Amino acid sequence: MKVEQVNKYLTEKGLTLGSVESFTGGLFAQQITSVSGSSKFYKGGYVTYATEEKVNLLFIPQSLVDQHGVVSKEIAYYMANNARQLLKVDVCVSFTGNAGPDAMEGKPVGEVHIGIATKDSAQVYSLLLKGNRNEIQQQAVDFVLEKLLKI
């Protein structure tokens, strides 16, 4: 199972992990913590489902939200970077997107942006996933688990 591989990998590397989720609603955190030993590396996270929580809890400028929308690579970048600093972790992942069932901000169902921030850099991955709401959420989590094995 991918979560067990991530658990082992991050523990061996001595890296701490945090997360900030929007459209996944805590699914990533739930799956990470479902494996025994995750407390060795996973420090916690935020579920900022509402836009105002991204602004209030993560200190993302409202002007960025107004300019790009919450479903954007820019917001994914700030979510990961800001939460990494707030949580004081080595690696932080962020999830923002539209899992459906309707278009949001004029962006199609399945458009997701995933950030992965370390103290040295941050990457944002923009994907167009297919499936129903639960499938899109799970595909995004699986994508991040795969990427974490390459940190």
N, CA, C and O of each residue as an XYZ file, in Angstrom:
604
protein
N       0.830     -1.178      0.000
C       0.000      0.000      0.000
C       0.882      1.253      0.000
O       1.871      1.315      0.731
N       0.530      2.238     -0.809
C       1.330      3.445     -0.992
C       1.527      4.224      0.318
O       2.609      4.760      0.557
N       0.500      4.291      1.161
C       0.609      5.044      2.412
C       1.691      4.433      3.300
O       2.449      5.163      3.939
N       1.770      3.125      3.346
C       2.797      2.462      4.154
C       4.190      2.754      3.614
O       5.132      2.920      4.389
N       4.330      2.818      2.294
C       5.616      3.161      1.691
C       6.022      4.589      2.055
O       7.182      4.846      2.376
N       5.060      5.516      2.005
C       5.326      6.909      2.362
C       5.724      6.995      3.829
O       6.671      7.701      4.176
N       5.010      6.283      4.690
C       5.315      6.241      6.122
C       6.774      5.822      6.332
O       7.532      6.494      7.030
N       7.139      4.730      5.731
C       8.503      4.201      5.886
C       9.530      5.177      5.320
O      10.551      5.440      5.956
N       9.271      5.708      4.144
C      10.205      6.602      3.462
C      10.446      7.875      4.275
O      11.595      8.249      4.510
N       9.375      8.541      4.705
C       9.535      9.793      5.441
C      10.170      9.563      6.811
O      10.954     10.388      7.280
N       9.832      8.445      7.450
C      10.440      8.113      8.733
C      11.941      7.893      8.565
O      12.739      8.411      9.347
N      12.324      7.124      7.546
C      13.750      6.864      7.297
C      14.508      8.146      6.967
O      15.658      8.312      7.374
N      13.866      9.053      6.232
C      14.502     10.321      5.850
C      14.508     11.328      6.996
O      15.219     12.331      6.938
N      13.718     11.067      8.037
C      13.626     11.989      9.157
C      12.903     13.276      8.813
O      13.185     14.325      9.393
N      11.961     13.203      7.863
C      11.220     14.385      7.426
C       9.859     14.451      8.096
O       9.186     13.433      8.259
N       9.459     15.652      8.484
C       8.122     15.853      9.024
C       7.201     16.330      7.910
O       7.640     16.974      6.957
N       5.920     16.006      8.043
C       4.931     16.273      7.010
C       3.714     16.965      7.600
O       3.275     16.662      8.710
N       3.181     17.905      6.824
C       1.919     18.541      7.157
C       1.074     18.628      5.902
O       1.558     18.375      4.799
N      -0.193     18.988      6.073
C      -1.069     19.081      4.907
C      -2.078     20.198      5.087
O      -2.423     20.576      6.207
N      -2.539     20.712      3.968
C      -3.630     21.668      3.950
C      -4.539     21.268      2.794
O      -4.119     21.215      1.638
N      -5.790     20.989      3.133
C      -6.713     20.429      2.158
C      -7.938     21.312      1.972
O      -8.423     21.952      2.905
N      -8.411     21.324      0.760
C      -9.673     21.989      0.462
C     -10.628     20.934     -0.073
O     -11.381     20.345      0.702
N     -10.620     20.679     -1.375
C     -11.624     19.790     -1.970
C     -11.519     18.341     -1.496
O     -12.476     17.582     -1.646
N     -10.387     17.941     -0.934
C     -10.245     16.581     -0.420
C     -10.818     16.437      0.988
O     -10.992     15.318      1.469
N     -11.110     17.545      1.648
C     -11.837     17.532      2.915
C     -11.226     16.722      4.043
O     -11.950     16.264      4.927
N      -9.919     16.533      4.038
C      -9.264     15.769      5.092
C      -8.940     14.337      4.710
O      -8.416     13.582      5.529
N      -9.244     13.951      3.475
C      -8.990     12.575      3.030
C      -7.506     12.211      3.108
O      -7.154     11.108      3.525
N      -6.649     13.133      2.709
C      -5.208     12.864      2.759
C      -4.778     12.601      4.204
O      -4.111     11.604      4.482
N      -5.156     13.486      5.116
C      -4.778     13.324      6.523
C      -5.318     12.007      7.085
O      -4.628     11.305      7.824
N      -6.545     11.689      6.729
C      -7.150     10.441      7.207
C      -6.348      9.235      6.728
O      -6.081      8.314      7.499
N      -5.964      9.246      5.446
C      -5.238      8.089      4.916
C      -3.822      8.001      5.492
O      -3.337      6.908      5.787
N      -3.168      9.140      5.648
C      -1.821      9.136      6.237
C      -1.863      8.587      7.661
O      -1.020      7.778      8.048
N      -2.843      9.030      8.430
C      -2.901      8.619      9.843
C      -3.547      7.255     10.058
O      -3.636      6.783     11.191
N      -3.994      6.625      8.986
C      -4.576      5.285      9.112
C      -3.510      4.218      9.312
O      -3.823      3.077      9.649
N      -2.244      4.591      9.103
C      -1.142      3.641      9.216
C      -0.415      3.869     10.538
O      -0.069      4.998     10.885
N      -0.193      2.801     11.252
C       0.544      2.863     12.508
C       1.930      3.471     12.273
O       2.604      3.144     11.296
N       2.336      4.344     13.165
C       3.659      4.957     13.056
C       3.653      6.319     12.388
O       4.691      6.978     12.320
N       2.496      6.752     11.892
C       2.447      8.040     11.189
C       2.768      9.210     12.117
O       3.164     10.276     11.645
N       2.605      9.030     13.423
C       2.907     10.117     14.356
C       4.400     10.436     14.394
O       4.797     11.473     14.926
N       5.220      9.563     13.841
C       6.660      9.823     13.783
C       6.987     10.932     12.791
O       8.018     11.592     12.922
N       6.126     11.146     11.803
C       6.440     12.151     10.790
C       5.301     13.126     10.501
O       5.566     14.265     10.117
N       4.051     12.720     10.671
C       2.925     13.597     10.335
C       2.570     14.462     11.538
O       2.213     13.956     12.602
N       2.674     15.778     11.350
C       2.454     16.708     12.460
C       1.040     17.272     12.511
O       0.597     17.718     13.569
N       0.323     17.262     11.392
C      -1.036     17.765     11.388
C      -1.340     18.549     10.137
O      -0.547     18.586      9.196
N      -2.507     19.179     10.139
C      -2.885     19.917      8.950
C      -4.117     20.763      9.163
O      -4.669     20.853     10.259
N      -4.521     21.371      8.084
C      -5.700     22.218      8.044
C      -6.643     21.681      6.979
O      -6.208     21.162      5.951
N      -7.934     21.812      7.234
C      -8.935     21.632      6.192
C      -9.583     23.004      6.026
O     -10.403     23.426      6.841
N      -9.195     23.682      4.958
C      -9.694     25.031      4.694
C     -10.636     24.946      3.499
O     -10.313     25.376      2.392
N     -11.779     24.393      3.754
C     -12.750     24.157      2.682
C     -13.325     25.472      2.167
O     -13.493     25.645      0.960
N     -13.623     26.382      3.059
C     -14.193     27.677      2.672
C     -13.080     28.662      2.312
O     -12.002     28.642      2.905
N     -13.354     29.507      1.349
C     -12.381     30.496      0.896
C     -11.897     31.375      2.043
O     -10.701     31.639      2.158
N     -12.813     31.828      2.890
C     -12.402     32.733      3.963
C     -11.419     32.083      4.930
O     -10.635     32.782      5.571
N     -11.450     30.762      5.045
C     -10.491     30.090      5.923
C      -9.102     30.053      5.305
O      -8.100     30.070      6.020
N      -9.040     30.003      3.992
C      -7.733     30.097      3.334
C      -7.115     31.465      3.613
O      -5.908     31.586      3.821
N      -7.953     32.475      3.612
C      -7.501     33.841      3.883
C      -7.180     34.014      5.371
O      -6.117     34.526      5.722
N      -8.091     33.590      6.237
C      -7.950     33.836      7.676
C      -6.923     32.942      8.366
O      -6.143     33.423      9.188
N      -6.913     31.653      8.043
C      -6.010     30.723      8.723
C      -4.643     30.611      8.066
O      -3.635     30.410      8.744
N      -4.613     30.742      6.742
C      -3.359     30.539      6.005
C      -2.720     31.843      5.546
O      -1.637     31.843      4.962
N      -3.401     32.954      5.816
C      -2.876     34.274      5.470
C      -2.629     34.448      3.977
O      -1.662     35.087      3.565
N      -3.515     33.872      3.180
C      -3.438     34.063      1.729
C      -4.147     35.370      1.415
O      -5.303     35.551      1.798
N      -3.475     36.282      0.725
C      -4.090     37.577      0.432
C      -5.392     37.437     -0.365
O      -5.448     36.719     -1.363
N      -6.415     38.124      0.085
C      -7.703     38.126     -0.621
C      -7.522     38.572     -2.063
O      -8.233     38.107     -2.953
N      -6.576     39.469     -2.296
C      -6.332     39.953     -3.665
C      -5.897     38.820     -4.594
O      -6.239     38.827     -5.776
N      -5.152     37.855     -4.073
C      -4.751     36.688     -4.878
C      -5.961     35.826     -5.208
O      -6.110     35.350     -6.334
N      -6.818     35.631     -4.220
C      -8.044     34.854     -4.437
C      -8.898     35.552     -5.489
O      -9.412     34.910     -6.405
N      -9.049     36.861     -5.357
C      -9.857     37.632     -6.311
C      -9.284     37.562     -7.718
O     -10.030     37.485     -8.695
N      -7.973     37.588     -7.821
C      -7.316     37.595     -9.125
C      -7.327     36.229     -9.807
O      -7.579     36.135    -11.008
N      -7.053     35.170     -9.041
C      -6.857     33.837     -9.638
C      -7.968     32.835     -9.331
O      -8.117     31.840    -10.040
N      -8.748     33.091     -8.279
C      -9.722     32.110     -7.812
C      -9.041     31.116     -6.894
O      -7.818     30.973     -6.924
N      -9.834     30.423     -6.070
C      -9.233     29.450     -5.150
C      -8.789     28.176     -5.864
O      -7.907     27.466     -5.381
N      -9.390     27.892     -6.997
C      -8.970     26.738     -7.796
C      -7.905     27.241     -8.766
O      -8.188     27.538     -9.927
N      -6.677     27.330     -8.265
C      -5.590     27.868     -9.082
C      -4.240     27.399     -8.556
O      -4.093     27.043     -7.387
N      -3.271     27.410     -9.446
C      -1.915     27.026     -9.043
C      -1.339     28.028     -8.046
O      -0.566     27.654     -7.164
N      -1.712     29.293     -8.182
C      -1.210     30.316     -7.269
C      -1.664     30.043     -5.838
O      -0.872     30.148     -4.902
N      -2.927     29.697     -5.669
C      -3.450     29.430     -4.327
C      -2.856     28.136     -3.773
O      -2.541     28.061     -2.585
N      -2.699     27.122     -4.617
C      -2.064     25.875     -4.163
C      -0.654     26.144     -3.650
O      -0.233     25.578     -2.641
N       0.073     27.011     -4.351
C       1.437     27.372     -3.955
C       1.440     28.026     -2.568
O       2.198     27.622     -1.686
N       0.591     29.031     -2.389
C       0.541     29.730     -1.106
C       0.010     28.838      0.013
O       0.472     28.928      1.150
N      -0.946     27.987     -0.300
C      -1.457     27.074      0.716
C      -0.320     26.205      1.257
O      -0.150     26.096      2.472
N       0.455     25.589      0.368
C       1.535     24.688      0.786
C       2.637     25.439      1.527
O       3.091     24.998      2.583
N       3.065     26.565      0.978
C       4.148     27.331      1.602
C       3.753     27.896      2.957
O       4.492     27.761      3.933
N       2.598     28.523      3.016
C       2.182     29.145      4.267
C       1.909     28.103      5.350
O       2.289     28.293      6.506
N       1.260     27.016      4.983
C       0.979     25.975      5.970
C       2.267     25.296      6.432
O       2.370     24.909      7.596
N       3.241     25.144      5.551
C       4.524     24.550      5.952
C       5.158     25.379      7.062
O       5.675     24.841      8.041
N       5.111     26.692      6.893
C       5.686     27.572      7.919
C       4.859     27.557      9.203
O       5.413     27.507     10.301
N       3.554     27.600      9.066
C       2.683     27.599     10.243
C       2.800     26.299     11.045
O       2.787     26.317     12.276
N       2.914     25.187     10.341
C       3.000     23.875     10.992
C       4.427     23.504     11.396
O       4.643     22.552     12.146
N       5.401     24.273     10.887
C       6.819     24.024     11.178
C       7.221     22.596     10.798
O       7.765     21.840     11.603
N       6.927     22.258      9.527
C       7.258     20.929      9.013
C       8.249     21.042      7.859
O       8.427     22.110      7.273
N       8.885     19.924      7.551
C       9.837     19.886      6.441
C       9.134     19.901      5.092
O       9.610     20.520      4.141
N       8.002     19.219      5.017
C       7.256     19.083      3.774
C       5.781     19.341      4.062
O       5.236     18.855      5.053
N       5.140     20.115      3.179
C       3.704     20.323      3.324
C       3.052     20.195      1.954
O       3.561     20.707      0.957
N       1.932     19.511      1.922
C       1.188     19.341      0.675
C      -0.123     20.112      0.758
O      -0.711     20.257      1.829
N      -0.568     20.604     -0.399
C      -1.843     21.316     -0.449
C      -2.696     20.770     -1.584
O      -2.193     20.299     -2.605
N      -3.997     20.851     -1.370
C      -4.970     20.387     -2.355
C      -6.026     21.472     -2.542
O      -6.719     21.832     -1.590
N      -6.152     21.992     -3.752
C      -7.270     22.864     -4.077
C      -7.788     22.445     -5.441
O      -7.004     22.099     -6.325
N      -9.085     22.472     -5.616
C      -9.634     22.035     -6.898
C     -11.140     21.935     -6.867
O     -11.806     22.353     -5.919
N     -11.644     21.372     -7.927
C     -13.081     21.205     -8.093
C     -13.389     19.732     -8.333
O     -13.110     19.190     -9.402
N     -13.965     19.102     -7.325
C     -14.335     17.684     -7.442
C     -15.766     17.497     -7.941
O     -16.228     16.368     -8.104
N     -16.460     18.600     -8.181
C     -17.795     18.513     -8.754
C     -18.885     18.487     -7.709
O     -18.617     18.554     -6.509
N     -20.096     18.391     -8.167
C     -20.507     17.956     -9.496
C     -20.614     19.076    -10.540
O     -20.810     18.787    -11.721
N     -20.490     20.351    -10.131
C     -20.683     21.450    -11.068
C     -19.393     22.237    -11.254
O     -18.488     22.180    -10.422
N     -19.325     22.966    -12.352
C     -18.200     23.870    -12.587
C     -18.151     24.902    -11.459
O     -19.181     25.267    -10.893
N     -16.948     25.364    -11.144
C     -16.747     26.339    -10.072
C     -15.777     27.389    -10.574
O     -14.734     27.050    -11.131
N     -16.100     28.646    -10.388
C     -15.248     29.743    -10.855
C     -14.976     29.631    -12.353
O     -13.947     30.097    -12.843
N     -15.908     29.011    -13.074
C     -15.720     28.820    -14.504
C     -14.696     27.743    -14.846
O     -14.256     27.636    -15.991
N     -14.320     26.944    -13.844
C     -13.314     25.898    -14.041
C     -14.001     24.542    -14.018
O     -14.934     24.329    -13.243
N     -13.550     23.639    -14.853
C     -14.262     22.364    -14.995
C     -14.106     21.439    -13.797
O     -13.147     21.534    -13.032
N     -15.064     20.553    -13.659
C     -14.963     19.480    -12.680
C     -13.706     18.679    -13.002
O     -13.456     18.337    -14.158
N     -12.937     18.391    -11.992
C     -11.712     17.608    -12.170
C     -10.452     18.450    -12.237
O      -9.346     17.910    -12.190
N     -10.599     19.781    -12.347
C      -9.403     20.633    -12.331
C      -8.914     20.735    -10.897
O      -9.638     21.200    -10.016
N      -7.689     20.300    -10.668
C      -7.105     20.356     -9.331
C      -5.685     20.887     -9.417
O      -4.994     20.740    -10.426
N      -5.279     21.505     -8.328
C      -3.920     22.036     -8.215
C      -3.364     21.553     -6.875
O      -3.987     21.713     -5.826
N      -2.194     20.969     -6.943
C      -1.579     20.335     -5.784
C      -0.212     20.963     -5.565
O       0.614     21.008     -6.476
N       0.018     21.443     -4.363
C       1.307     22.024     -4.023
C       2.084     21.115     -3.101
O       1.516     20.444     -2.239
N       3.394     21.101     -3.293
C       4.283     20.389     -2.381
C       5.438     21.341     -2.074
O       6.250     21.659     -2.943
N       5.492     21.786     -0.819
C       6.510     22.750     -0.404
C       7.493     22.108      0.568
O       7.110     21.389      1.491
N       8.761     22.386      0.333
C       9.822     22.023      1.267
C      10.511     23.330      1.666
O      10.158     24.399      1.167
N      11.476     23.242      2.549
C      12.157     24.482      2.925
C      12.994     25.032      1.773
O      13.348     26.211      1.782
N      13.313     24.214      0.795
C      14.140     24.644     -0.330
C      13.363     25.068     -1.565
O      13.844     25.892     -2.343
N      12.167     24.517     -1.758
C      11.432     24.827     -2.988
C       9.959     24.451     -2.838
O       9.540     23.834     -1.859
N       9.200     24.850     -3.848
C       7.788     24.468     -3.900
C       7.425     24.161     -5.343
O       7.819     24.875     -6.265
N       6.676     23.101     -5.520
C       6.192     22.694     -6.837
C       4.674     22.691     -6.800
O       4.059     22.347     -5.791
N       4.086     23.081     -7.920
C       2.637     22.978     -8.053
C       2.348     22.130     -9.284
O       2.928     22.340    -10.349
N       1.463     21.192     -9.125
C       1.046     20.304    -10.201
C      -0.414     20.591    -10.514
O      -1.263     20.580     -9.623
N      -0.693     20.843    -11.761
C      -2.058     21.117    -12.207
C      -2.542     19.919    -13.005
O      -1.904     19.500    -13.971
N      -3.675     19.374    -12.590
C      -4.196     18.158    -13.203
C      -5.646     18.345    -13.606
O      -6.364     19.159    -13.027
N      -6.064     17.592    -14.592
C      -7.475     17.519    -14.963
C      -7.865     16.055    -14.805
O      -7.577     15.231    -15.673
N      -8.518     15.740    -13.700
C      -8.855     14.363    -13.358
C     -10.272     14.038    -13.804
O     -11.114     14.926    -13.939
N     -10.520     12.768    -14.028
C     -11.837     12.305    -14.480
C     -12.446     11.402    -13.421
O     -11.741     10.714    -12.683
N     -13.761     11.420    -13.361
C     -14.466     10.537    -12.440
C     -15.479     11.300    -11.622
O     -15.718     12.487    -11.839
N     -16.072     10.588    -10.671
C     -17.018     11.252     -9.772
C     -16.235     11.928     -8.651
O     -15.008     11.845     -8.596
N     -16.947     12.585     -7.777
C     -16.343     13.355     -6.689
C     -15.330     12.538     -5.878
O     -14.193     12.968     -5.682
N     -15.749     11.367     -5.412
C     -14.864     10.529     -4.595
C     -13.651     10.048     -5.384
O     -12.547      9.973     -4.845
N     -13.850      9.726     -6.640
C     -12.732      9.262     -7.473
C     -11.712     10.375     -7.697
O     -10.507     10.129     -7.663
N     -12.189     11.587     -7.925
C     -11.283     12.725     -8.129
C     -10.489     12.991     -6.854
O      -9.281     13.225     -6.911
N     -11.156     12.957     -5.719
C     -10.461     13.155     -4.445
C      -9.387     12.093     -4.238
O      -8.259     12.412     -3.861
N      -9.731     10.839     -4.483
C      -8.778      9.751     -4.261
C      -7.619      9.820     -5.248
O      -6.475      9.565     -4.871
N      -7.893     10.157     -6.495
C      -6.814     10.289     -7.478
C      -5.824     11.368     -7.062
O      -4.618     11.201     -7.242
N      -6.315     12.464     -6.511
C      -5.438     13.551     -6.065
C      -4.561     13.084     -4.905
O      -3.361     13.362     -4.881
N      -5.153     12.381     -3.951
C      -4.385     11.861     -2.818
C      -3.345     10.862     -3.314
O      -2.193     10.914     -2.883
N      -3.723      9.964     -4.199
C      -2.777      8.980     -4.744
C      -1.618      9.667     -5.467
O      -0.472      9.231     -5.360
N      -1.915     10.733     -6.197
C      -0.888     11.493     -6.906
C       0.146     12.036     -5.909
O       1.352     11.936     -6.137
N      -0.337     12.606     -4.812
C       0.563     13.177     -3.816
C       1.387     12.086     -3.134
O       2.582     12.271     -2.908
N       0.777     10.973     -2.810
C       1.527      9.876     -2.185
C       2.681      9.445     -3.083
O       3.789      9.193     -2.611
N       2.409      9.363     -4.369
C       3.462      8.993     -5.330
C       4.576     10.024     -5.335
O       5.752      9.661     -5.342
N       4.226     11.302     -5.331
C       5.221     12.384     -5.351
C       6.047     12.414     -4.063
O       7.240     12.713     -4.097
N       5.420     12.106     -2.941
C       6.149     12.131     -1.668
C       7.281     11.103     -1.623
O       8.262     11.283     -0.900
N       7.143     10.050     -2.381
C       8.195      9.020     -2.423
C       9.418      9.484     -3.200
O      10.417      8.769     -3.272
N       9.345     10.688     -3.788
C      10.463     11.229     -4.569
C      11.048     12.500     -3.954
O      11.870     13.171     -4.577
N      10.626     12.828     -2.734
C      11.133     14.049     -2.067
C      12.594     13.873     -1.738
O      13.213     14.776     -1.176
